């Protein structure tokens, strides 16, 4: 496990970037309907992004 030392504004920036990427992946998933392998990849990526967002939010809550 890697530990990072991030300031609150850095956590906020990472969260914002991940939320933007999550939205982008959702749009791409919608456009990829009918292409099974790619759709599966995008759904998996969206889950990974959501897990990262949840981790960042958990860290942000514990820091306040």
C-alpha positions, 0 to 999 in steps of 0.5 A: 500500500502506498501512502500519500500526504496531500493537502486539502486543496489537493484532495479536492482537486483529485476528487473534482478530476475523478468526478469529471472522468466518471461523467465522461466514462458514463457518456462514453458507456452510453455511446458504446452500447452494442460493443460488448467488450468496450462497454464492459471495460467502461463499466469496470473503469467507472466502478474503479473511479467510484471506488477512488472517489469514495476513498478520497471522500473518506480521507477528506472526512477523517481529516476534518 
